Amino acid sequence: YDEGKRVAETLFFDYYQQNKVDIRVIRIFNTYGPRMLVNDGRVVSNFVVQALRGAPITVYGDGSQTRSFCFVDDLVRGMRAMMDCDGFTGPVNLGNPEEFTILELAQAVIELTGSKSQIVYEALPQNDPVRRKPDISLAKEKLGWSPTIRLREGLLPTIAYFQKAIEER
């Protein structure tokens, strides 16, 4: 996955240099929100769906690894700012630098859904990063962009979306 992203960026910049086309390169970090697939396998959707179904919430390792979660509306705003920024191709990181442990995310989802789900711990997969936090200083400088929607605020419409999606199944 990581190598695929690096190759794609390299190809974009090579194409840009060879053909002088206008490109933008954005590095997207852990985005969540309504319209995610119920079974997409990402941590926010997994936890929300498990909680809404009353199933155990699976945390890998002890849950102390951190992630940063960017609500989709903030990401779209950042993408639009990048597209409107003449003379800057990137790459630029778009994400929310506020870190949460996976365990904190699980606990927030349980609380916000009112679920009786229990947290179960599984072995941490090999090569699972301990920390993921985007450096958005370039996005602030070049685009005047930073996220405004906090995790709990963004989880509310995300949970409502999944609740409806599950009921319709």
N, C-alpha and C positions, 0 to 999 in steps of 0.2 A: 504494500500500500504506500509506504513512505517513498520507496524507490520510484513507484509509478508517478507520484506527484513531482518528484525531482526531474524525472525524464520529461514530463509534460511541460514544466517550466522551461527547461532547456530547449525543447523543440519550439516553444512559443518565441523565445528570445532569438533563436537562430532564424526563424521565419521572419521575425521583425527586422533583423539586421540584413537579411538577404533581400527581402521584398519591400522594405520600408512601409509596412502597413501599421496602422494605429492599433496597438494592443494595450491591454491592462492585465496585470497579474495580481490576483488577490489570494492570500492564504487564509482560508476559512477555518476557524476554530470552534469545535463543539457547539453547534447551533441546535436549538430546539424550539418547539412551538406547535401550534395547531397544524394539522394536515400531515404530520409525520405518519408513517405507516405503523399500524398496530404491531407488526412483527418485524420491524426494521433492525432490531438487535442493538440499538443504541441504549445507553444507560438510562436516559430520561424516559424514553418510551417504555423500556422494560420495567422500570420501577413503577411508573404510573399504571400501566396495564396490570401488573402483578397486584398492586394495592387495590385497584378498583375491583378486581376479581376476588379479593380476599386471599390470594395465594401468598406463599412465603416470598419475601423479597430477597433475592440472591445478591449477596455482597461478596466479592472476591478478595481474598486476603483478610486483613483486619479492618479494611475500609478506610485506612489512613491516607491512601493515595489521594492526591488532589486533582481536581479538574476545574476548568473555568467554563461557564455556560453562557452563551450569547443568545438572547431571544431573537427570533427571526426578524422582527420589525427593525431592530437595531442593525442587524446584518444588511438588510435591504437598503436601509438609509446609508450605510457605509458604502455599499456597492454603487449606489447612485452618485454619491459624492466622488467616488473614484472615477466613474464614467464621465463626470463633469469636469474633472481635473485635467486640463490640457498640459501637455509637456511632461507628464509623470506616468511612466509605465508600471512602476512598482519593481519588485514585489512589495506588497504591503500586507501586514497582518490585520485581519478583522476578527475580533472576538472580544470577550469580556475578561479583563484581567483579574477580576475578583475570584479568588480561589475558595473552593469548598471541598471538604473531604467527601468521598463517596458515601461514607456513613452519614454525614450531615445531610446529603441529598436524600438518602433513603428515609431518614427521620422526618425531613420536611415533607416529603411526599406522603408518608403515612399520616402526618398531622393534617395536611391540607385536604386529603381525601377522606379523612375520618375513618380510615381503614383499621381493621383489627389484625392486619397482616403482621407476621413476625419476621424478623430479619434472620436469615440463615447465612452462614459463612461457608464459602467453598475455597478450595486452594487457589492461590493467585496464579493466573496463567504466566508462563515464562515470557519474558520480554515485555510485560505490562509496565508502562512508564509509571514512575512514582509521582511525577508532577507534570502537569500540562498547564502552562500559563503563557498566553501571548504577550509579547512586547508590542504595545500599540503606539509607542511614542512617534513613529513615523506617520501613522494614520492621524494622530492629533496634529502633528506639524504640517503635513502636506494637505490633508483633507479637512482639517478642523473637526474631526469626527472622534467621538467616544461614545460608548454605549450608555444608555440612560435607564434601561429597564432592569431592575434587580431580579435575582433568581426567583424569589417567592412571588413577586408580582407577575412574572412571566409564566410561572407554573399554574396559576389560576386558570387562564384561558386554555392552556395546554391540557389540563385535567378535564375541563369542561368538554373540550373537543373529543378526547378519548372516551369519556363517559358516554357521549352521544354515539360515537363510532361502535362501541361495544354493545350498546342497547340495540342498534340497528342490525347487528349481525344475527 
